[in-house]
Amino acid sequence: MRIRSARPVLQAPSPRGFRTRAKFNIQVTDDLMICDCTLVEAPDGRVILYGPGREGNSLSVSPETRREIVEMALAAVEMKHAAAAI
């Protein structure tokens, strides 16, 4: 599993304090990619993973896999951000 096309999202927090942090694709296998996933930071600091789609969360993964995806996506976005600053 790899993160593809990770890009930071810079926007003001919502009225309830939620902030979109990143958009990205997940290359699950050579034959399967999930596009347009989103990381959202909650007011309490938790990072929430959303799958593609507008009708709620259309991505269902175990807590361990969710944590792995969040960590990989944040690392990918931060590496891109650091490279852009050089």
C-alpha positions, 0 to 999 in steps of 0.5 A: 500500500502506497500514498499517491498524489498527496497534496496539502489543502490550505483552508480556514477551519469550518465553523465547528473547527474542522480543517481539511489537511490533505487530499490523496490517492491510495495505491492498495495493490498494483491493480487497485487505487482509491482516489480522492481520499481526504484527511480532516483534522478535528478540533481535538487534534484527531485526524479523520480519514474520509474516502471518496464521495460526497455522501458520507464516508465511503471507505471502510477499513480496520482501525489499524489500517486507518491509522497506517493510511493516516500516518503515511498520508501525513508523512507524504504531505509533509515531505512534499511541503518540505521539498517545496520550501527548499 
